[in-house]
Amino acid sequence: MTLVETTFVKAINETLAHAMRIDERVIVLGEDVAEGGPYTATAGLAEEFGTERVRNTPISEGAVCGVAVGAAQAGLRPVVEIMFIDFVTLALDQLVNQAAKAHFMSGGQLRVPLVLRTQGGAGQRGGAQHSQSLEAWLTHIPGLKVVMPSCAADAAGLLATAIADPNPVVFVENKALYFRREQAPEATEPLPLGLARTLRHGEDITIIATSRLVEAAIDAAQRLAAQGIDMEVIDPRTLVPLDIETIAASVRRTGRAVVAHEAVTAGGLGAESTAQLQELAFDSLEAPIGRVGAPFTPVPVSPPLEDAYRPGVEEICAAVVAAIEWDKPEGWISAPLTVGAQ
């Protein structure tokens, strides 16, 4: 396999271009997409495919999503960009009440092969209305698939599959990952939805991490390995369908688990994963399942406050140490575990 250096956003761009070359039904819609969008994800597409297939739209997320639903039902394969996940709120009626339900309510006569790409996550000093992580809202809707890749290779493979899917898929990208340089296969292979990836094998505890926090979990595992903690790290990659079987099998073996995501802890993927794991792996658990997420407050615009708001390596380390020490007697080791940088 030939590896090349790329970025997350470049992988998105190249996958869109490839899909448009092989299938003339694929179109791109959104605000400023013909100019590349706010993060260059659609750069160059209008020049190659024309503005009939790469269409700038008015600033009306509801109208954009509604047009895309109709286009999908008419036989096209629209890829919509909602440039901040915060503004999915304005498209929810079309996405939730139309796209997600058309196949069911038509008795299988209608399909909505629609991909809605959107960007979430804090850290860009965008304030409370441009920095949220709202993926949990979308996982609550039957009929929607929700994808959340953590690296360029997965972004490319999962987006290729999402575009080919006959049902609506929401593709959530984290802004903080866009321009990180990494190695990825030169040729994109579609990846199945609903298949988790184990990035690190371990025996003591399972970490289920999404999007930006996958790299943080790997860093935490490397830090705590020096203290004798062997962490298994799993990236679900898709939230719906969720590969709970792979996750539960790991937890049955390790006996401990922590779920880490950037969204607020309340009502997030951590809560749902914890509930399912309690049902599937209760007899194997040696400690309560830990959850790492943001505090229950709007995202601050102040740089120091936003940095404190975003969960990362330190929070994952603290949750892991708490889970490892939960059932240990006082003084079980001569040197207490620490969570600071080693």
Order of alpha helices (4+ residues) and beta strands (2+ residues): beta-alpha-beta-alpha-beta-alpha-beta-alpha-beta-alpha-beta-alpha-beta-beta-beta-beta-alpha-beta-beta-alpha-beta-alpha-beta-alpha-alpha
